[in-house]
Amino acid sequence: DQLRRAASGPVCKINIDSDCRLAVTAAVRKVFVEQPDVFDPRKYLGPARDELTRLVKHKNEAVLGSAGHGREIMAAINS
């Protein structure tokens, strides 16, 4: 709720890096717990990447409200 309110106000930047790192770490740990014999990075980094993608999409769509504003952002950058 706090992030939603901040994103709709005059805030210029909201850092979600900690959430991203927690999501990636949790996904890697889950693979290691469920499949302790896995040592190929592709087997645990793939699920971590998928979880990171899910989280960032959720933050952009449901929390930050920034989904769908790419053209506006690029126009502002290029002007």
ChimeraX attribute file (.defattr): number of C-alpha atoms within 10 A of each C-alpha:
attribute: neighborCount
match mode: 1-to-1
recipient: residues
	/A:1	7
	/A:2	7
	/A:3	16
	/A:4	13
	/A:5	12
	/A:6	15
	/A:7	17
	/A:8	12
	/A:9	9
	/A:10	8
	/A:11	10
	/A:12	7
	/A:13	8
	/A:14	10
	/A:15	8
	/A:16	12
	/A:17	10
	/A:18	8
	/A:19	14
	/A:20	19
	/A:21	13
	/A:22	12
	/A:23	20
	/A:24	22
	/A:25	15
	/A:26	14
	/A:27	20
	/A:28	20
	/A:29	15
	/A:30	15
	/A:31	17
	/A:32	15
	/A:33	10
	/A:34	9
	/A:35	12
	/A:36	10
	/A:37	9
	/A:38	13
	/A:39	10
	/A:40	8
	/A:41	9
	/A:42	10
	/A:43	14
	/A:44	19
	/A:45	16
	/A:46	14
	/A:47	16
	/A:48	23
	/A:49	16
	/A:50	13
	/A:51	19
	/A:52	20
	/A:53	15
	/A:54	13
	/A:55	17
	/A:56	17
	/A:57	15
	/A:58	14
	/A:59	18
	/A:60	13
	/A:61	13
	/A:62	12
	/A:63	19
	/A:64	18
	/A:65	15
	/A:66	15
	/A:67	13
	/A:68	10
	/A:69	9
	/A:70	10
	/A:71	9
	/A:72	10
	/A:73	11
	/A:74	10
	/A:75	9
	/A:76	9
	/A:77	8
	/A:78	7
	/A:79	5
